[in-house]
Amino acid sequence: MGFWEGEKCEYCNGAIVEKIADIPRKFKGKYILIKNVPVGVCKECGTRYYAANVLKTIDTSIKRRKAEKEICMAVYSY
Ligand SMILES: [Zn+2]
């Protein structure tokens, strides 16, 4: 049973399913990508939900570990 089992989307009341995704986080003013994060995704509208403990683990990882690799991000002005 996943963490999101039985949870409902707060916007559309759709079912939330657990998926593994790469998510961007802002850290010290720049965006970094965290890979293989378990997230809850609404089946209907696609809204992503992050469990509090998952976010905490991410923050700890960012502080304790070195990045596996650096990628350049393309930047565009509006
Ligand atoms: Zn939804």
N, CA, C, O and the ligand as a Tripos MOL2 file, in Angstrom:
@<TRIPOS>MOLECULE
protein
  313   311    79     0     0
PROTEIN
NO_CHARGES

@<TRIPOS>ATOM
      1 N           0.8410   -1.2010    0.0000 N.3       1 MET1
      2 CA          0.0000    0.0000    0.0000 C.3       1 MET1
      3 C           0.8730    1.2470    0.0000 C.2       1 MET1
      4 O           1.7500    1.4150    0.8470 O.2       1 MET1
      5 N           0.6150    2.1040   -0.9580 N.am      2 GLY2
      6 CA          1.4120    3.3170   -1.0300 C.3       2 GLY2
      7 C           0.9310    4.3720   -0.0750 C.2       2 GLY2
      8 O          -0.1650    4.2880    0.4800 O.2       2 GLY2
      9 N           1.7500    5.3420    0.1040 N.am      3 PHE3
     10 CA          1.4280    6.4450    1.0080 C.3       3 PHE3
     11 C           0.1500    7.1750    0.5850 C.2       3 PHE3
     12 O          -0.6210    7.6510    1.4180 O.2       3 PHE3
     13 N          -0.0470    7.2470   -0.7250 N.am      4 TRP4
     14 CA         -1.1600    8.0240   -1.2540 C.3       4 TRP4
     15 C          -2.4270    7.2090   -1.4680 C.2       4 TRP4
     16 O          -3.4450    7.7260   -1.9280 O.2       4 TRP4
     17 N          -2.3490    5.9410   -1.1310 N.am      5 GLU5
     18 CA         -3.5160    5.0680   -1.2870 C.3       5 GLU5
     19 C          -4.7450    5.6640   -0.6070 C.2       5 GLU5
     20 O          -4.7090    5.9870    0.5800 O.2       5 GLU5
     21 N          -5.8340    5.8090   -1.3650 N.am      6 GLY6
     22 CA         -7.0800    6.3040   -0.7800 C.3       6 GLY6
     23 C          -7.1670    7.8110   -0.6290 C.2       6 GLY6
     24 O          -8.2040    8.3350   -0.2220 O.2       6 GLY6
     25 N          -6.0690    8.5270   -0.9580 N.am      7 GLU7
     26 CA         -6.1000    9.9910   -0.8360 C.3       7 GLU7
     27 C          -6.8090   10.5920   -2.0460 C.2       7 GLU7
     28 O          -6.7900   10.0340   -3.1440 O.2       7 GLU7
     29 N          -7.4250   11.7320   -1.8160 N.am      8 LYS8
     30 CA         -8.1310   12.4130   -2.9070 C.3       8 LYS8
     31 C          -7.5190   13.7830   -3.1760 C.2       8 LYS8
     32 O          -7.0340   14.4710   -2.2780 O.2       8 LYS8
     33 N          -7.5660   14.1420   -4.4500 N.am      9 CYS9
     34 CA         -7.0450   15.4450   -4.8580 C.3       9 CYS9
     35 C          -7.8680   16.5660   -4.2310 C.2       9 CYS9
     36 O          -9.0980   16.5130   -4.2320 O.2       9 CYS9
     37 N          -7.1960   17.5690   -3.7000 N.am     10 GLU10
     38 CA         -7.9250   18.6530   -3.0430 C.3      10 GLU10
     39 C          -8.5680   19.6190   -4.0420 C.2      10 GLU10
     40 O          -9.3990   20.4430   -3.6600 O.2      10 GLU10
     41 N          -8.1920   19.5200   -5.3040 N.am     11 TYR11
     42 CA         -8.7660   20.4090   -6.3150 C.3      11 TYR11
     43 C          -9.9360   19.7730   -7.0560 C.2      11 TYR11
     44 O         -10.9730   20.4070   -7.2560 O.2      11 TYR11
     45 N          -9.7640   18.5180   -7.4620 N.am     12 CYS12
     46 CA        -10.8120   17.9060   -8.2920 C.3      12 CYS12
     47 C         -11.3810   16.6340   -7.6860 C.2      12 CYS12
     48 O         -12.2690   16.0090   -8.2660 O.2      12 CYS12
     49 N         -10.8770   16.2510   -6.5270 N.am     13 ASN13
     50 CA        -11.3640   15.0500   -5.8500 C.3      13 ASN13
     51 C         -11.0060   13.7490   -6.5820 C.2      13 ASN13
     52 O         -11.5780   12.6950   -6.3030 O.2      13 ASN13
     53 N         -10.0710   13.8330   -7.5050 N.am     14 GLY14
     54 CA         -9.6290   12.6460   -8.2280 C.3      14 GLY14
     55 C          -8.7350   11.7870   -7.3530 C.2      14 GLY14
     56 O          -8.2370   12.2430   -6.3240 O.2      14 GLY14
     57 N          -8.5340   10.5490   -7.7610 N.am     15 ALA15
     58 CA         -7.6830    9.6430   -6.9900 C.3      15 ALA15
     59 C          -6.2140   10.0140   -7.1790 C.2      15 ALA15
     60 O          -5.7920   10.4030   -8.2680 O.2      15 ALA15
     61 N          -5.4520    9.8880   -6.1060 N.am     16 ILE16
     62 CA         -4.0190   10.1840   -6.1820 C.3      16 ILE16
     63 C          -3.2460    8.8720   -6.2320 C.2      16 ILE16
     64 O          -3.4600    7.9730   -5.4180 O.2      16 ILE16
     65 N          -2.3500    8.7820   -7.1950 N.am     17 VAL17
     66 CA         -1.5340    7.5790   -7.3240 C.3      17 VAL17
     67 C          -0.0700    7.9390   -7.1030 C.2      17 VAL17
     68 O           0.3540    9.0580   -7.3900 O.2      17 VAL17
     69 N           0.6890    6.9910   -6.5970 N.am     18 GLU18
     70 CA          2.0980    7.2600   -6.3530 C.3      18 GLU18
     71 C           2.9160    6.9950   -7.6040 C.2      18 GLU18
     72 O           2.7480    5.9740   -8.2710 O.2      18 GLU18
     73 N           3.8030    7.9300   -7.9090 N.am     19 LYS19
     74 CA          4.6830    7.7770   -9.0610 C.3      19 LYS19
     75 C           6.0840    8.2070   -8.6720 C.2      19 LYS19
     76 O           6.2920    8.9130   -7.6850 O.2      19 LYS19
     77 N           7.0280    7.7670   -9.4660 N.am     20 ILE20
     78 CA          8.4080    8.1920   -9.2580 C.3      20 ILE20
     79 C           8.7040    9.2630  -10.2980 C.2      20 ILE20
     80 O           8.5260    9.0490  -11.4970 O.2      20 ILE20
     81 N           9.1520   10.4000   -9.8290 N.am     21 ALA21
     82 CA          9.3880   11.5020  -10.7590 C.3      21 ALA21
     83 C          10.6620   12.2640  -10.4180 C.2      21 ALA21
     84 O          11.1980   12.1490   -9.3160 O.2      21 ALA21
     85 N          11.1270   13.0330  -11.3730 N.am     22 ASP22
     86 CA         12.2480   13.9410  -11.1410 C.3      22 ASP22
     87 C          11.6450   15.2950  -10.8450 C.2      22 ASP22
     88 O          10.8610   15.8130  -11.6410 O.2      22 ASP22
     89 N          11.9970   15.8740   -9.7180 N.am     23 ILE23
     90 CA         11.3830   17.1540   -9.3990 C.3      23 ILE23
     91 C          12.4290   18.2460   -9.1990 C.2      23 ILE23
     92 O          13.4930   18.0030   -8.6280 O.2      23 ILE23
     93 N          12.1170   19.4440   -9.6720 N.am     24 PRO24
     94 CA         13.0250   20.5690   -9.4810 C.3      24 PRO24
     95 C          12.8130   21.1870   -8.1060 C.2      24 PRO24
     96 O          11.6820   21.2770   -7.6290 O.2      24 PRO24
     97 N          13.8920   21.6090   -7.4740 N.am     25 ARG25
     98 CA         13.8020   22.3060   -6.1910 C.3      25 ARG25
     99 C          14.7060   23.5150   -6.2770 C.2      25 ARG25
    100 O          15.7280   23.5020   -6.9630 O.2      25 ARG25
    101 N          14.3160   24.5540   -5.5760 N.am     26 LYS26
    102 CA         15.1730   25.7290   -5.5700 C.3      26 LYS26
    103 C          16.0710   25.6230   -4.3510 C.2      26 LYS26
    104 O          15.5930   25.4060   -3.2370 O.2      26 LYS26
    105 N          17.3410   25.7740   -4.5560 N.am     27 PHE27
    106 CA         18.2950   25.6820   -3.4580 C.3      27 PHE27
    107 C          19.3800   26.7260   -3.6250 C.2      27 PHE27
    108 O          20.0650   26.7630   -4.6470 O.2      27 PHE27
    109 N          19.5330   27.5670   -2.6280 N.am     28 LYS28
    110 CA         20.5040   28.6580   -2.6720 C.3      28 LYS28
    111 C          20.3990   29.4670   -3.9640 C.2      28 LYS28
    112 O          21.4060   29.7800   -4.5980 O.2      28 LYS28
    113 N          19.1910   29.7930   -4.3330 N.am     29 GLY29
    114 CA         18.9600   30.6530   -5.4810 C.3      29 GLY29
    115 C          19.0190   30.0070   -6.8430 C.2      29 GLY29
    116 O          18.8160   30.6770   -7.8560 O.2      29 GLY29
    117 N          19.3020   28.6800   -6.8870 N.am     30 LYS30
    118 CA         19.2530   28.0700   -8.2040 C.3      30 LYS30
    119 C          18.4950   26.7530   -8.1720 C.2      30 LYS30
    120 O          18.3750   26.0930   -7.1400 O.2      30 LYS30
    121 N          18.0010   26.4090   -9.3200 N.am     31 TYR31
    122 CA         17.2080   25.1970   -9.3930 C.3      31 TYR31
    123 C          18.0850   23.9620   -9.5240 C.2      31 TYR31
    124 O          19.0630   23.9360  -10.2720 O.2      31 TYR31
    125 N          17.7060   22.9620   -8.7840 N.am     32 ILE32
    126 CA         18.3970   21.6880   -8.8890 C.3      32 ILE32
    127 C          17.3360   20.6320   -9.1530 C.2      32 ILE32
    128 O          16.1520   20.8420   -8.8890 O.2      32 ILE32
    129 N          17.7690   19.5080   -9.6730 N.am     33 LEU33
    130 CA         16.8330   18.4470  -10.0030 C.3      33 LEU33
    131 C          17.0760   17.2510   -9.0800 C.2      33 LEU33
    132 O          18.1990   16.7630   -8.9530 O.2      33 LEU33
    133 N          16.0190   16.8020   -8.4520 N.am     34 ILE34
    134 CA         16.1170   15.6270   -7.5970 C.3      34 ILE34
    135 C          15.4770   14.4650   -8.3450 C.2      34 ILE34
    136 O          14.3130   14.5320   -8.7380 O.2      34 ILE34
    137 N          16.2400   13.4130   -8.5350 N.am     35 LYS35
    138 CA         15.7310   12.2870   -9.3140 C.3      35 LYS35
    139 C          15.1020   11.2050   -8.4480 C.2      35 LYS35
    140 O          15.4290   11.0480   -7.2720 O.2      35 LYS35
    141 N          14.1940   10.4690   -9.0650 N.am     36 ASN36
    142 CA         13.5560    9.3040   -8.4380 C.3      36 ASN36
    143 C          12.8420    9.5970   -7.1190 C.2      36 ASN36
    144 O          12.9970    8.8730   -6.1350 O.2      36 ASN36
    145 N          12.0650   10.6680   -7.1210 N.am     37 VAL37
    146 CA         11.3150   11.0450   -5.9210 C.3      37 VAL37
    147 C           9.9100   10.4420   -5.9770 C.2      37 VAL37
    148 O           9.2240   10.5510   -6.9940 O.2      37 VAL37
    149 N           9.4880    9.8080   -4.8820 N.am     38 PRO38
    150 CA          8.1120    9.3100   -4.8630 C.3      38 PRO38
    151 C           7.1380   10.4650   -4.6480 C.2      38 PRO38
    152 O           7.1950   11.1520   -3.6280 O.2      38 PRO38
    153 N           6.2540   10.6720   -5.6040 N.am     39 VAL39
    154 CA          5.2830   11.7570   -5.4810 C.3      39 VAL39
    155 C           3.8760   11.2070   -5.6780 C.2      39 VAL39
    156 O           3.6790   10.1620   -6.2980 O.2      39 VAL39
    157 N           2.9140   11.9310   -5.1410 N.am     40 GLY40
    158 CA          1.5270   11.5760   -5.3820 C.3      40 GLY40
    159 C           1.0440   12.4100   -6.5530 C.2      40 GLY40
    160 O           1.2240   13.6270   -6.5660 O.2      40 GLY40
    161 N           0.4290   11.7640   -7.5420 N.am     41 VAL41
    162 CA         -0.0510   12.4920   -8.7080 C.3      41 VAL41
    163 C          -1.5430   12.2390   -8.8860 C.2      41 VAL41
    164 O          -1.9990   11.0950   -8.8800 O.2      41 VAL41
    165 N          -2.2930   13.3200   -9.0450 N.am     42 CYS42
    166 CA         -3.7360   13.1820   -9.2560 C.3      42 CYS42
    167 C          -3.9740   12.5950  -10.6340 C.2      42 CYS42
    168 O          -3.4350   13.0770  -11.6310 O.2      42 CYS42
    169 N          -4.7860   11.5510  -10.6780 N.am     43 LYS43
    170 CA         -5.0950   10.8890  -11.9410 C.3      43 LYS43
    171 C          -5.8750   11.7900  -12.8900 C.2      43 LYS43
    172 O          -5.7690   11.6710  -14.1100 O.2      43 LYS43
    173 N          -6.6530   12.6840  -12.3160 N.am     44 GLU44
    174 CA         -7.5300   13.5210  -13.1400 C.3      44 GLU44
    175 C          -6.8450   14.7810  -13.6440 C.2      44 GLU44
    176 O          -6.8180   15.0220  -14.8500 O.2      44 GLU44
    177 N          -6.2920   15.5860  -12.7520 N.am     45 CYS45
    178 CA         -5.7480   16.8800  -13.1640 C.3      45 CYS45
    179 C          -4.2290   16.9450  -13.1520 C.2      45 CYS45
    180 O          -3.6470   17.9320  -13.6000 O.2      45 CYS45
    181 N          -3.5820   15.8990  -12.6430 N.am     46 GLY46
    182 CA         -2.1260   15.8670  -12.6990 C.3      46 GLY46
    183 C          -1.4050   16.6510  -11.6200 C.2      46 GLY46
    184 O          -0.1780   16.7540  -11.6450 O.2      46 GLY46
    185 N          -2.1470   17.2030  -10.6740 N.am     47 THR47
    186 CA         -1.5110   17.9410   -9.5790 C.3      47 THR47
    187 C          -0.5950   17.0070   -8.7980 C.2      47 THR47
    188 O          -0.9590   15.8690   -8.5000 O.2      47 THR47
    189 N           0.5840   17.4920   -8.4740 N.am     48 ARG48
    190 CA          1.5330   16.6740   -7.7160 C.3      48 ARG48
    191 C           1.4810   17.0160   -6.2430 C.2      48 ARG48
    192 O           1.3270   18.1720   -5.8490 O.2      48 ARG48
    193 N           1.6150   15.9790   -5.4500 N.am     49 TYR49
    194 CA          1.6380   16.1620   -3.9990 C.3      49 TYR49
    195 C           2.9190   15.5530   -3.4470 C.2      49 TYR49
    196 O           3.3480   14.4790   -3.8700 O.2      49 TYR49
    197 N           3.5040   16.2420   -2.5190 N.am     50 TYR50
    198 CA          4.7310   15.7440   -1.9030 C.3      50 TYR50
    199 C           4.4980   15.5120   -0.4260 C.2      50 TYR50
    200 O           4.0050   16.3910    0.2820 O.2      50 TYR50
    201 N           4.8490   14.3410    0.0290 N.am     51 ALA51
    202 CA          4.7080   14.0440    1.4530 C.3      51 ALA51
    203 C           5.7540   14.8400    2.2270 C.2      51 ALA51
    204 O           6.8700   15.0490    1.7510 O.2      51 ALA51
    205 N           5.3800   15.2770    3.4160 N.am     52 ALA52
    206 CA          6.2820   16.1060    4.2330 C.3      52 ALA52
    207 C           7.6200   15.4130    4.4910 C.2      52 ALA52
    208 O           8.6710   16.0530    4.4630 O.2      52 ALA52
    209 N           7.5760   14.1070    4.7420 N.am     53 ASN53
    210 CA          8.8300   13.4040    5.0300 C.3      53 ASN53
    211 C           9.7090   13.2800    3.7860 C.2      53 ASN53
    212 O          10.9350   13.2120    3.8790 O.2      53 ASN53
    213 N           9.0590   13.2520    2.6230 N.am     54 VAL54
    214 CA          9.8200   13.1850    1.3720 C.3      54 VAL54
    215 C          10.5790   14.4940    1.1510 C.2      54 VAL54
    216 O          11.7510   14.4950    0.7730 O.2      54 VAL54
    217 N           9.8880   15.6020    1.3930 N.am     55 LEU55
    218 CA         10.5380   16.9100    1.2380 C.3      55 LEU55
    219 C          11.6920   17.0720    2.2140 C.2      55 LEU55
    220 O          12.7250   17.6610    1.8950 O.2      55 LEU55
    221 N          11.4890   16.5340    3.4140 N.am     56 LYS56
    222 CA         12.5260   16.6270    4.4360 C.3      56 LYS56
    223 C          13.7550   15.8160    4.0230 C.2      56 LYS56
    224 O          14.8920   16.2610    4.1820 O.2      56 LYS56
    225 N          13.5070   14.6270    3.4920 N.am     57 THR57
    226 CA         14.6030   13.7820    3.0260 C.3      57 THR57
    227 C          15.3690   14.4600    1.8990 C.2      57 THR57
    228 O          16.5970   14.3940    1.8350 O.2      57 THR57
    229 N          14.6280   15.1090    1.0170 N.am     58 ILE58
    230 CA         15.2660   15.8230   -0.0890 C.3      58 ILE58
    231 C          16.1760   16.9180    0.4470 C.2      58 ILE58
    232 O          17.3290   17.0380    0.0340 O.2      58 ILE58
    233 N          15.6550   17.7060    1.3610 N.am     59 ASP59
    234 CA         16.4510   18.7940    1.9280 C.3      59 ASP59
    235 C          17.7130   18.2810    2.6090 C.2      59 ASP59
    236 O          18.7770   18.8940    2.5090 O.2      59 ASP59
    237 N          17.5890   17.1660    3.2950 N.am     60 THR60
    238 CA         18.7480   16.5800    3.9630 C.3      60 THR60
    239 C          19.7740   16.1140    2.9320 C.2      60 THR60
    240 O          20.9740   16.3340    3.0930 O.2      60 THR60
    241 N          19.2890   15.4700    1.8760 N.am     61 SER61
    242 CA         20.1800   14.9700    0.8260 C.3      61 SER61
    243 C          20.9520   16.1040    0.1700 C.2      61 SER61
    244 O          22.1490   15.9950   -0.0960 O.2      61 SER61
    245 N          20.2290   17.2070   -0.0850 N.am     62 ILE62
    246 CA         20.8680   18.3440   -0.7450 C.3      62 ILE62
    247 C          22.0190   18.8740    0.1000 C.2      62 ILE62
    248 O          23.0760   19.2300   -0.4210 O.2      62 ILE62
    249 N          21.8020   18.9220    1.4000 N.am     63 LYS63
    250 CA         22.8220   19.4840    2.2810 C.3      63 LYS63
    251 C          23.9810   18.5400    2.5190 C.2      63 LYS63
    252 O          25.1270   18.9740    2.6360 O.2      63 LYS63
    253 N          23.6910   17.2570    2.5900 N.am     64 ARG64
    254 CA         24.7290   16.2910    2.9560 C.3      64 ARG64
    255 C          25.5090   15.7160    1.7900 C.2      64 ARG64
    256 O          26.6870   15.3820    1.9210 O.2      64 ARG64
    257 N          24.8450   15.6040    0.6530 N.am     65 ARG65
    258 CA         25.4960   14.9250   -0.4570 C.3      65 ARG65
    259 C          25.8970   15.8760   -1.5640 C.2      65 ARG65
    260 O          25.3500   16.9700   -1.7040 O.2      65 ARG65
    261 N          26.8580   15.4370   -2.3400 N.am     66 LYS66
    262 CA         27.2540   16.2310   -3.4900 C.3      66 LYS66
    263 C          26.3810   15.8420   -4.6710 C.2      66 LYS66
    264 O          25.8890   14.7160   -4.7480 O.2      66 LYS66
    265 N          26.1960   16.7640   -5.5710 N.am     67 ALA67
    266 CA         25.4040   16.4670   -6.7610 C.3      67 ALA67
    267 C          26.0810   15.3610   -7.5560 C.2      67 ALA67
    268 O          27.3080   15.3120   -7.6370 O.2      67 ALA67
    269 N          25.2970   14.4870   -8.1350 N.am     68 GLU68
    270 CA         25.8550   13.4030   -8.9440 C.3      68 GLU68
    271 C          26.4140   13.9540  -10.2400 C.2      68 GLU68
    272 O          27.4380   13.4920  -10.7440 O.2      68 GLU68
    273 N          25.7230   14.9480  -10.7660 N.am     69 LYS69
    274 CA         26.2450   15.6330  -11.9400 C.3      69 LYS69
    275 C          25.6240   16.9900  -12.0570 C.2      69 LYS69
    276 O          24.5640   17.2620  -11.4930 O.2      69 LYS69
    277 N          26.2970   17.8430  -12.7980 N.am     70 GLU70
    278 CA         25.7850   19.1890  -13.0060 C.3      70 GLU70
    279 C          25.2990   19.2770  -14.4420 C.2      70 GLU70
    280 O          25.9860   18.8560  -15.3730 O.2      70 GLU70
    281 N          24.1160   19.8260  -14.6050 N.am     71 ILE71
    282 CA         23.6420   20.0530  -15.9620 C.3      71 ILE71
    283 C          23.3860   21.5300  -16.1420 C.2      71 ILE71
    284 O          23.0570   22.2380  -15.1900 O.2      71 ILE71
    285 N          23.5360   21.9850  -17.3560 N.am     72 CYS72
    286 CA         23.2630   23.3870  -17.6300 C.3      72 CYS72
    287 C          21.7860   23.5280  -17.9520 C.2      72 CYS72
    288 O          21.2140   22.7050  -18.6670 O.2      72 CYS72
    289 N          21.1840   24.5580  -17.4300 N.am     73 MET73
    290 CA         19.7940   24.8020  -17.7480 C.3      73 MET73
    291 C          19.7090   25.9670  -18.7150 C.2      73 MET73
    292 O          20.3890   26.9820  -18.5680 O.2      73 MET73
    293 N          18.8590   25.7890  -19.7010 N.am     74 ALA74
    294 CA         18.6580   26.8740  -20.6610 C.3      74 ALA74
    295 C          17.8130   27.9490  -20.0050 C.2      74 ALA74
    296 O          16.8720   27.6580  -19.2670 O.2      74 ALA74
    297 N          18.1610   29.1880  -20.2840 N.am     75 VAL75
    298 CA         17.4390   30.3070  -19.6920 C.3      75 VAL75
    299 C          16.8480   31.1900  -20.7830 C.2      75 VAL75
    300 O          17.5410   31.5820  -21.7220 O.2      75 VAL75
    301 N          15.5890   31.4920  -20.6530 N.am     76 TYR76
    302 CA         14.9150   32.3600  -21.6150 C.3      76 TYR76
    303 C          14.2730   33.5380  -20.8970 C.2      76 TYR76
    304 O          13.8410   33.4150  -19.7510 O.2      76 TYR76
    305 N          14.2150   34.6510  -21.5600 N.am     77 SER77
    306 CA         13.4560   35.7670  -21.0010 C.3      77 SER77
    307 C          12.0600   35.7180  -21.5820 C.2      77 SER77
    308 O          11.8400   35.2000  -22.6760 O.2      77 SER77
    309 N          11.1630   36.2420  -20.8610 N.am     78 TYR78
    310 CA          9.7710   36.2280  -21.2910 C.3      78 TYR78
    311 C           9.5840   37.0340  -22.5760 C.2      78 TYR78
    312 O           8.4680   37.1320  -23.0860 O.2      78 TYR78
    313 ZN         -6.9370   16.5920   -9.2180 Zn       79 ZN79
@<TRIPOS>BOND
     1     1     2 1
     2     2     3 1
     3     3     4 2
     4     3     5 am
     5     5     6 1
     6     6     7 1
     7     7     8 2
     8     7     9 am
     9     9    10 1
    10    10    11 1
    11    11    12 2
    12    11    13 am
    13    13    14 1
    14    14    15 1
    15    15    16 2
    16    15    17 am
    17    17    18 1
    18    18    19 1
    19    19    20 2
    20    19    21 am
    21    21    22 1
    22    22    23 1
    23    23    24 2
    24    23    25 am
    25    25    26 1
    26    26    27 1
    27    27    28 2
    28    27    29 am
    29    29    30 1
    30    30    31 1
    31    31    32 2
    32    31    33 am
    33    33    34 1
    34    34    35 1
    35    35    36 2
    36    35    37 am
    37    37    38 1
    38    38    39 1
    39    39    40 2
    40    39    41 am
    41    41    42 1
    42    42    43 1
    43    43    44 2
    44    43    45 am
    45    45    46 1
    46    46    47 1
    47    47    48 2
    48    47    49 am
    49    49    50 1
    50    50    51 1
    51    51    52 2
    52    51    53 am
    53    53    54 1
    54    54    55 1
    55    55    56 2
    56    55    57 am
    57    57    58 1
    58    58    59 1
    59    59    60 2
    60    59    61 am
    61    61    62 1
    62    62    63 1
    63    63    64 2
    64    63    65 am
    65    65    66 1
    66    66    67 1
    67    67    68 2
    68    67    69 am
    69    69    70 1
    70    70    71 1
    71    71    72 2
    72    71    73 am
    73    73    74 1
    74    74    75 1
    75    75    76 2
    76    75    77 am
    77    77    78 1
    78    78    79 1
    79    79    80 2
    80    79    81 am
    81    81    82 1
    82    82    83 1
    83    83    84 2
    84    83    85 am
    85    85    86 1
    86    86    87 1
    87    87    88 2
    88    87    89 am
    89    89    90 1
    90    90    91 1
    91    91    92 2
    92    91    93 am
    93    93    94 1
    94    94    95 1
    95    95    96 2
    96    95    97 am
    97    97    98 1
    98    98    99 1
    99    99   100 2
   100    99   101 am
   101   101   102 1
   102   102   103 1
   103   103   104 2
   104   103   105 am
   105   105   106 1
   106   106   107 1
   107   107   108 2
   108   107   109 am
   109   109   110 1
   110   110   111 1
   111   111   112 2
   112   111   113 am
   113   113   114 1
   114   114   115 1
   115   115   116 2
   116   115   117 am
   117   117   118 1
   118   118   119 1
   119   119   120 2
   120   119   121 am
   121   121   122 1
   122   122   123 1
   123   123   124 2
   124   123   125 am
   125   125   126 1
   126   126   127 1
   127   127   128 2
   128   127   129 am
   129   129   130 1
   130   130   131 1
   131   131   132 2
   132   131   133 am
   133   133   134 1
   134   134   135 1
   135   135   136 2
   136   135   137 am
   137   137   138 1
   138   138   139 1
   139   139   140 2
   140   139   141 am
   141   141   142 1
   142   142   143 1
   143   143   144 2
   144   143   145 am
   145   145   146 1
   146   146   147 1
   147   147   148 2
   148   147   149 am
   149   149   150 1
   150   150   151 1
   151   151   152 2
   152   151   153 am
   153   153   154 1
   154   154   155 1
   155   155   156 2
   156   155   157 am
   157   157   158 1
   158   158   159 1
   159   159   160 2
   160   159   161 am
   161   161   162 1
   162   162   163 1
   163   163   164 2
   164   163   165 am
   165   165   166 1
   166   166   167 1
   167   167   168 2
   168   167   169 am
   169   169   170 1
   170   170   171 1
   171   171   172 2
   172   171   173 am
   173   173   174 1
   174   174   175 1
   175   175   176 2
   176   175   177 am
   177   177   178 1
   178   178   179 1
   179   179   180 2
   180   179   181 am
   181   181   182 1
   182   182   183 1
   183   183   184 2
   184   183   185 am
   185   185   186 1
   186   186   187 1
   187   187   188 2
   188   187   189 am
   189   189   190 1
   190   190   191 1
   191   191   192 2
   192   191   193 am
   193   193   194 1
   194   194   195 1
   195   195   196 2
   196   195   197 am
   197   197   198 1
   198   198   199 1
   199   199   200 2
   200   199   201 am
   201   201   202 1
   202   202   203 1
   203   203   204 2
   204   203   205 am
   205   205   206 1
   206   206   207 1
   207   207   208 2
   208   207   209 am
   209   209   210 1
   210   210   211 1
   211   211   212 2
   212   211   213 am
   213   213   214 1
   214   214   215 1
   215   215   216 2
   216   215   217 am
   217   217   218 1
   218   218   219 1
   219   219   220 2
   220   219   221 am
   221   221   222 1
   222   222   223 1
   223   223   224 2
   224   223   225 am
   225   225   226 1
   226   226   227 1
   227   227   228 2
   228   227   229 am
   229   229   230 1
   230   230   231 1
   231   231   232 2
   232   231   233 am
   233   233   234 1
   234   234   235 1
   235   235   236 2
   236   235   237 am
   237   237   238 1
   238   238   239 1
   239   239   240 2
   240   239   241 am
   241   241   242 1
   242   242   243 1
   243   243   244 2
   244   243   245 am
   245   245   246 1
   246   246   247 1
   247   247   248 2
   248   247   249 am
   249   249   250 1
   250   250   251 1
   251   251   252 2
   252   251   253 am
   253   253   254 1
   254   254   255 1
   255   255   256 2
   256   255   257 am
   257   257   258 1
   258   258   259 1
   259   259   260 2
   260   259   261 am
   261   261   262 1
   262   262   263 1
   263   263   264 2
   264   263   265 am
   265   265   266 1
   266   266   267 1
   267   267   268 2
   268   267   269 am
   269   269   270 1
   270   270   271 1
   271   271   272 2
   272   271   273 am
   273   273   274 1
   274   274   275 1
   275   275   276 2
   276   275   277 am
   277   277   278 1
   278   278   279 1
   279   279   280 2
   280   279   281 am
   281   281   282 1
   282   282   283 1
   283   283   284 2
   284   283   285 am
   285   285   286 1
   286   286   287 1
   287   287   288 2
   288   287   289 am
   289   289   290 1
   290   290   291 1
   291   291   292 2
   292   291   293 am
   293   293   294 1
   294   294   295 1
   295   295   296 2
   296   295   297 am
   297   297   298 1
   298   298   299 1
   299   299   300 2
   300   299   301 am
   301   301   302 1
   302   302   303 1
   303   303   304 2
   304   303   305 am
   305   305   306 1
   306   306   307 1
   307   307   308 2
   308   307   309 am
   309   309   310 1
   310   310   311 1
   311   311   312 2
@<TRIPOS>SUBSTRUCTURE
     1 MET1         2 RESIDUE 1 A MET
     2 GLY2         6 RESIDUE 1 A GLY
     3 PHE3        10 RESIDUE 1 A PHE
     4 TRP4        14 RESIDUE 1 A TRP
     5 GLU5        18 RESIDUE 1 A GLU
     6 GLY6        22 RESIDUE 1 A GLY
     7 GLU7        26 RESIDUE 1 A GLU
     8 LYS8        30 RESIDUE 1 A LYS
     9 CYS9        34 RESIDUE 1 A CYS
    10 GLU10       38 RESIDUE 1 A GLU
    11 TYR11       42 RESIDUE 1 A TYR
    12 CYS12       46 RESIDUE 1 A CYS
    13 ASN13       50 RESIDUE 1 A ASN
    14 GLY14       54 RESIDUE 1 A GLY
    15 ALA15       58 RESIDUE 1 A ALA
    16 ILE16       62 RESIDUE 1 A ILE
    17 VAL17       66 RESIDUE 1 A VAL
    18 GLU18       70 RESIDUE 1 A GLU
    19 LYS19       74 RESIDUE 1 A LYS
    20 ILE20       78 RESIDUE 1 A ILE
    21 ALA21       82 RESIDUE 1 A ALA
    22 ASP22       86 RESIDUE 1 A ASP
    23 ILE23       90 RESIDUE 1 A ILE
    24 PRO24       94 RESIDUE 1 A PRO
    25 ARG25       98 RESIDUE 1 A ARG
    26 LYS26      102 RESIDUE 1 A LYS
    27 PHE27      106 RESIDUE 1 A PHE
    28 LYS28      110 RESIDUE 1 A LYS
    29 GLY29      114 RESIDUE 1 A GLY
    30 LYS30      118 RESIDUE 1 A LYS
    31 TYR31      122 RESIDUE 1 A TYR
    32 ILE32      126 RESIDUE 1 A ILE
    33 LEU33      130 RESIDUE 1 A LEU
    34 ILE34      134 RESIDUE 1 A ILE
    35 LYS35      138 RESIDUE 1 A LYS
    36 ASN36      142 RESIDUE 1 A ASN
    37 VAL37      146 RESIDUE 1 A VAL
    38 PRO38      150 RESIDUE 1 A PRO
    39 VAL39      154 RESIDUE 1 A VAL
    40 GLY40      158 RESIDUE 1 A GLY
    41 VAL41      162 RESIDUE 1 A VAL
    42 CYS42      166 RESIDUE 1 A CYS
    43 LYS43      170 RESIDUE 1 A LYS
    44 GLU44      174 RESIDUE 1 A GLU
    45 CYS45      178 RESIDUE 1 A CYS
    46 GLY46      182 RESIDUE 1 A GLY
    47 THR47      186 RESIDUE 1 A THR
    48 ARG48      190 RESIDUE 1 A ARG
    49 TYR49      194 RESIDUE 1 A TYR
    50 TYR50      198 RESIDUE 1 A TYR
    51 ALA51      202 RESIDUE 1 A ALA
    52 ALA52      206 RESIDUE 1 A ALA
    53 ASN53      210 RESIDUE 1 A ASN
    54 VAL54      214 RESIDUE 1 A VAL
    55 LEU55      218 RESIDUE 1 A LEU
    56 LYS56      222 RESIDUE 1 A LYS
    57 THR57      226 RESIDUE 1 A THR
    58 ILE58      230 RESIDUE 1 A ILE
    59 ASP59      234 RESIDUE 1 A ASP
    60 THR60      238 RESIDUE 1 A THR
    61 SER61      242 RESIDUE 1 A SER
    62 ILE62      246 RESIDUE 1 A ILE
    63 LYS63      250 RESIDUE 1 A LYS
    64 ARG64      254 RESIDUE 1 A ARG
    65 ARG65      258 RESIDUE 1 A ARG
    66 LYS66      262 RESIDUE 1 A LYS
    67 ALA67      266 RESIDUE 1 A ALA
    68 GLU68      270 RESIDUE 1 A GLU
    69 LYS69      274 RESIDUE 1 A LYS
    70 GLU70      278 RESIDUE 1 A GLU
    71 ILE71      282 RESIDUE 1 A ILE
    72 CYS72      286 RESIDUE 1 A CYS
    73 MET73      290 RESIDUE 1 A MET
    74 ALA74      294 RESIDUE 1 A ALA
    75 VAL75      298 RESIDUE 1 A VAL
    76 TYR76      302 RESIDUE 1 A TYR
    77 SER77      306 RESIDUE 1 A SER
    78 TYR78      310 RESIDUE 1 A TYR
    79 ZN79       313 GROUP 0 **** ****
